[in-house]
Amino acid sequence: QVQLVESGGGSVQAGGSLRLSCTASGSTGGGRCMGWFRQAPGKGREMVAAIYTDGGVTYYGDAVQGRFTTSQDNTKNTVYLQMNSLKPEDAGMYYCAAAVYGVGWFACRYLSISDVDTWGQGTQVTVSS
């Protein structure tokens, strides 16, 4: 049973950067698919990035490719989402997520909401133009 606590949200101007952190506590033995989702007002929750913690293979949604980077520090049980060149359309609530253990390194790149076992509490990102 993993617990996720995320932080790092805030308000930036278009073109700025933010780094989100998601720290896991509890038993996290072996590799785990960790994802980042976001939800804008009036829209559904969409996956923006994922990382498999054993080996660090990553995946990004088309909308953020080339601008966002997810990484990990296994000594801290933490994953990060570095967001650069932010656009107003990137604004929303960002959630980190841990997938069920059955999602391995390959399936991680196709992470969907139905695969999520545990959610972080969310952190707000606002981008002004």
TACORZI-V712442 format. One line per field, one symbol per residue. ss: DSSP state (H for helix, E for strand, L for the rest). phi: phi as a letter, one per 40 degrees, with the letter a starting at -180 (. if undefined). psi: psi as a letter, one per 20 degrees, with the letter a starting at -180 (. if undefined). A space follows every 50 residues. Layout:
BEGIN
ss->???
phi->???
psi->???
END
This chain:
BEGIN
ss->LLEEEEELLEEEELLLLEEEEEEEELLLLLLLEEEEEEELLLLLEEEEEE EELLLLLEEELLLLLLLEEEEEELLLLEEEEEELLLLHHHLEEEEEEEEL LLLLLLHHHHLLHHHEEEELLLEEEEEEL
phi->.cbbbbahcibbcdgcbabcbbbbbgcbcgcacbbbbbacdgbccbcbaa accchgcbabcdcbdgbbbbaabccbfbbbbcbbfcbdcccicbbcabcc cccccccdcbdbdccccbbccgacbbbcc
psi->oqpppqriraprqpiaqqpqqopqraplqaqpoprpqqoqpjrrpqphqq ppinhjprqqqhhipihqpqrqnhhjlpqqoporlqqhiiqapppqqprq hioahghhikprhiiphpqriqpppqoq.
END
